[in-house]
Amino acid sequence: MSLTVQLALFRDVVQQGSFSKAAALHDMDNSLLSKQIKKLEATLEVQLLNRSTRSIALTSAGEEILEQTHILLDTLTHIRSIADSYHSEPKGTLRITSPIFFGQEYLQPVVTRFMKQYPDVQVNLSLDDKRVDIIADHFDLAFRVGKLKESNLIAKQIAKTNFALVASEQFVQQYGMPKTPQQLVELPAVVYSNGNVTLDRMRISENAHSSNMVTLRMQGNYKISDVRTMMGAVKDGLGYALIDLFNLDRPIAESKLVPLLTDHQLSTMDTGIYAIYPHRKKTLLVSEFIDYVEQHIGKPAIWESHIPNYKALYKA
């Protein structure tokens, strides 16, 4: 392997925190990775890592060399992106990470169109509701739903988030139609919960057609880490749910769901749906794929039509 490849492996070992995780990232044998790092140390004639059975730690030389490795690899990536910008059409490999439901429902149709249009492009789509480190895990593009955190990543909003409170017709028949947010939160709720994210609070106007907002906690006796399963539980009448409209894969009437408290204002809590990438000068491949996603979702987003007259609902 070249010195550059060995330095990249060294960087990944440090970022992943272990040889086994870095080896898995490159789909290579753990012992082979360890040998390459030892060859790198032999070539440089300096020890980069202190190893134990439980951990690894950078030496002083390793810290300095790692800093320069970041600069070198970033420069090489930038050189590739400049070259890619002169290609007449996308080529290469695109590594994408996305939340599971969003990827299944909205990205897969785009991938199908994209790969038929550009058959020489390779796409690796990783679906995971837990946020990954797109730099450390070498993703070119991530789709995120929620509130943006400050970072050195570049984000482009591809759609607004649009919330609704929904329940099944069966649920409403059993409990009645709630008239106020306080009545609603006394009823059982189905709550999305995954890792350190639990969406069991809503910010809603205290009264109908009012802008006086309150934050209320839902009684979520059933917490689910998967959007599709969550929506299935709502359809089965186990509880109402606070959802983003993109969680609906069809008009609510077809699923026998009804919107609740539509005369109240419902906050989006500064959330959105974003395409995120690590370099300010994105490649033609990344840029073109984002364009395809935006065309597929549309403006307004296709899911807004799933609740009739949604634009007039949940307003002050």
Secondary structure, 3 states (H helix, E strand, C coil): CCHHHHHHHHHHHHHHCCHHHHHHHCCCCHHHHHHHHHHHHHHHCCCCEEECCCCEEECHHHHHHHHHHHHHHHHHHHHHHHHHCCCCCCCCEEEEEECHHHHHHHHHHHHHHHHHHCCCCEEEEEECCCCCCCCCCCCCEEEEEECCCCCCCEEEEEEECCEEEEEEHHHHHHHCCCCCHHHHHCCEEEEEEECCEECCEEEEECCCCCCCEEEEECEEEEEECCHHHHHHHHHCCCCEEEEEHHHCCCCHHHHCEEECCCCCCECCCCCEEEEEECCCCCCHHHHHHHHHHHHHHCCCCHHHHHCCCHHHCCCC
